[in-house]
Amino acid sequence: MEIEAVSELTTRPVRRPWLVQRWEDLAFLHWPVDPARVAPLLPPGVRPDTLDGVTYAGLIGFRMVGLGPLRGPGLPYLGTFCETNVRLYSVDDAGRRAVVFRSLDAARLLPVLAARALLRLPYLWSRMRLDRDGDRITYVNRRRWPGPRGAFSRMTIQVGAPIERPTALEHFLTARWGLHTRAWGRTLHLPNEHPRWPLHRATLLHLDDELVEAAGLPAPAGPPVSVLYSPGVPVTFGAPSVAAR
């Protein structure tokens, strides 16, 4: 099996849009993890994707804007909310690189219920807010349902200079053109596409987080090895296909 290259733009464009959305004001925090430690947390038919023998756990806060079906337009209220996800990095037997979400906290209940019902994605309903003060952004999350109730996260970053040439690690962590999920007895792959990421350096000023451990991952042993910011991109998802039975 040949694994697809890490690329700034997808090599598998979405021909028939299934969902549209925009991701804005993203903070990417990442820690290295042992692939053997997280392999049991991935759905059947996929394994940890690695860079130089290491895989990563990510904590990503952002605003979802204009989520909606097909080509849009997105839903003006229900489709716009804060979100924080904990994710791992995966590759399937077809060589497609993607992410596996261990949790997706969101501030709108109806999208949470729909994603859990249709795709078995681990969405959770939370009280959330995003506060911006100049180049400082704070993401606050407290889980409501289903649990662990009250799981908390607060992170503050300071946005730095734009990145002209991302490193191999920065490409690996952000250039992801799909997700893997287990639903209805099958492992599914959902492709996505968006423009090239506009990335910035960022400094982590504060982190008080319970979401990583609540997602079944080991507590980070130290500060993140990568902290990035992006003002955002428009995103299109295609229909799911079977990655494994």
C-alpha positions in Angstrom: 0.0 0.0 0.0 1.3 3.4 -1.0 0.4 6.3 1.4 -0.6 9.5 -0.2 1.9 12.4 0.1 1.3 15.2 2.6 0.2 18.1 0.3 -0.8 21.7 0.8 -3.9 21.1 -1.4 -6.0 18.0 -1.7 -5.3 15.6 -4.5 -8.8 14.3 -4.2 -11.1 17.2 -4.9 -14.7 17.0 -3.7 -16.9 16.7 -6.8 -20.3 16.6 -5.1 -20.5 18.7 -2.0 -22.3 17.1 1.0 -21.6 19.7 3.6 -20.2 23.3 3.5 -18.8 25.3 6.4 -16.1 27.8 7.3 -13.5 27.3 10.1 -12.4 30.6 11.7 -9.9 31.7 14.4 -8.3 28.3 14.8 -5.7 27.5 17.5 -3.8 24.2 16.9 -2.0 22.7 19.9 -0.2 19.4 19.4 1.8 16.9 21.5 3.7 13.8 20.4 2.3 10.4 21.4 3.4 6.8 21.0 1.6 5.3 18.0 1.2 2.0 20.0 -0.6 3.9 22.8 -3.2 5.4 20.5 -3.7 2.6 18.0 -6.4 0.9 20.0 -8.4 4.2 20.0 -8.7 4.2 16.2 -11.6 2.5 14.3 -11.0 -0.8 12.5 -9.2 -0.5 9.2 -7.0 2.5 10.1 -3.8 2.9 12.0 -1.8 5.8 13.4 -0.3 8.1 10.8 3.3 9.0 11.8 6.1 11.4 11.0 9.5 10.1 11.7 8.0 7.3 13.8 5.9 9.7 16.0 2.2 10.5 15.9 0.4 13.4 17.5 -2.6 14.4 19.6 -4.2 17.7 18.8 -6.4 20.1 20.8 -8.0 22.5 18.3 -10.3 25.4 19.2 -12.1 27.5 16.6 -15.4 29.0 15.4 -17.6 27.0 13.0 -19.4 29.4 10.7 -22.2 28.7 8.2 -22.5 24.9 8.5 -25.0 23.7 6.0 -26.0 20.9 3.6 -24.9 20.5 0.0 -23.6 23.7 -1.6 -25.1 26.0 1.0 -25.9 28.6 2.0 -25.1 27.6 5.5 -27.5 27.8 8.4 -27.3 31.3 9.9 -27.8 30.5 13.6 -27.7 26.7 14.1 -24.7 26.5 11.7 -22.5 29.0 13.6 -20.9 28.1 17.0 -17.7 27.6 18.9 -16.1 24.1 18.8 -13.1 22.4 20.4 -11.9 19.0 19.3 -9.4 16.4 20.3 -8.0 14.5 17.4 -5.6 11.8 16.3 -3.9 11.2 12.9 -4.8 8.2 10.8 -4.2 6.4 7.5 -6.4 3.7 6.0 -5.7 0.7 3.8 -6.2 2.9 0.7 -3.3 5.1 1.8 -5.6 8.1 2.6 -4.4 10.3 5.4 -7.1 11.7 7.7 -8.0 12.5 11.3 -9.9 10.6 13.9 -11.8 12.7 16.4 -11.8 11.5 20.0 -14.2 14.3 21.0 -15.8 17.4 19.4 -17.3 19.8 21.9 -19.8 22.2 20.3 -22.1 25.0 21.5 -25.2 24.1 19.5 -27.3 21.1 20.6 -29.0 20.3 17.3 -25.8 19.9 15.2 -24.4 17.7 18.0 -27.5 15.4 17.9 -27.4 15.3 14.1 -23.7 14.4 13.9 -24.0 11.7 16.6 -27.0 10.2 14.9 -25.9 10.2 11.3 -22.2 9.5 11.5 -21.6 8.5 15.1 -19.1 11.3 15.5 -18.3 11.9 19.2 -19.9 15.4 19.4 -20.7 16.7 22.8 -22.8 19.7 23.9 -20.9 22.4 25.8 -21.0 25.9 27.0 -18.3 27.7 25.0 -17.0 31.1 24.1 -14.2 32.7 22.1 -12.8 36.0 23.3 -10.4 38.2 21.4 -8.3 41.1 22.7 -6.0 42.3 20.0 -3.7 39.5 19.1 -4.7 37.4 22.1 -7.5 34.8 21.8 -9.0 32.8 24.6 -11.1 29.6 24.1 -13.3 28.5 27.0 -15.2 25.2 27.1 -17.3 23.5 29.8 -19.1 20.3 28.8 -22.8 19.8 29.4 -23.8 16.5 27.8 -23.3 13.6 27.6 -20.1 13.6 29.7 -17.9 13.6 31.6 -20.1 16.5 32.6 -18.2 19.6 33.5 -15.0 18.7 31.6 -13.2 22.0 31.2 -10.8 23.6 28.9 -9.4 27.2 28.8 -6.6 28.1 26.5 -5.1 31.5 25.5 -2.8 32.1 22.6 -1.0 35.1 21.2 -1.0 35.3 17.4 2.4 35.9 15.8 3.8 36.4 12.4 2.5 34.6 9.2 4.3 31.5 8.2 5.6 31.7 4.6 7.0 28.1 4.5 5.5 25.7 6.9 7.8 22.9 8.3 7.2 19.3 7.5 5.6 18.9 10.9 3.3 21.9 10.4 2.2 20.4 7.0 1.6 17.0 8.6 -0.6 18.4 11.3 -2.7 20.7 9.2 -2.9 19.3 5.6 -5.6 16.7 6.3 -8.1 16.0 3.6 -10.6 13.8 5.3 -11.7 12.1 8.5 -12.3 8.5 9.6 -15.2 7.5 11.8 -16.9 4.3 12.8 -20.7 4.2 12.0 -23.3 1.5 11.3 -20.7 -1.3 11.5 -18.3 0.2 9.0 -15.3 2.5 9.1 -16.1 5.5 6.9 -13.9 8.1 5.2 -15.3 11.6 4.6 -13.2 13.7 2.2 -12.8 17.4 2.5 -11.2 20.2 0.6 -10.3 23.8 1.3 -7.8 26.4 0.2 -4.2 26.4 1.4 -4.0 27.1 5.1 -3.0 30.6 6.0 -0.9 29.8 9.1 0.7 32.0 11.8 3.1 31.3 14.6 1.5 31.4 18.0 2.5 31.4 21.6 0.6 29.5 24.2 0.0 31.9 27.1 -2.3 29.7 29.3 -3.7 26.2 29.2 -6.0 24.5 31.7 -7.4 21.5 30.0 -9.3 18.3 30.9 -10.5 17.4 27.4 -7.4 15.5 26.3 -7.6 13.1 29.2 -11.4 12.9 29.0 -10.9 11.7 25.4 -9.0 8.7 26.6 -5.5 10.0 25.9 -2.6 10.3 28.2 -2.2 13.7 29.9 0.4 15.8 28.0 3.8 15.4 29.7 4.8 19.0 28.9 4.0 22.0 26.7 2.9 21.4 23.2 5.6 21.0 20.5 3.5 22.9 18.0 1.3 26.0 18.5 -0.3 27.5 15.4 -3.1 29.9 14.5 -5.1 30.4 11.3 -7.7 33.0 10.5 -9.6 30.3 8.7 -10.7 28.7 5.5 -14.0 27.7 3.7 -14.4 23.9 3.7 -16.4 21.5 1.6 -17.0 17.9 2.7 -18.0 15.1 0.3 -20.2 12.1 1.0 -18.7 9.2 3.1 -17.3 6.1 1.5 -16.4 2.8 3.2 -12.9 2.5 4.4 -13.2 -0.8 6.2 -15.9 -3.3 7.3 
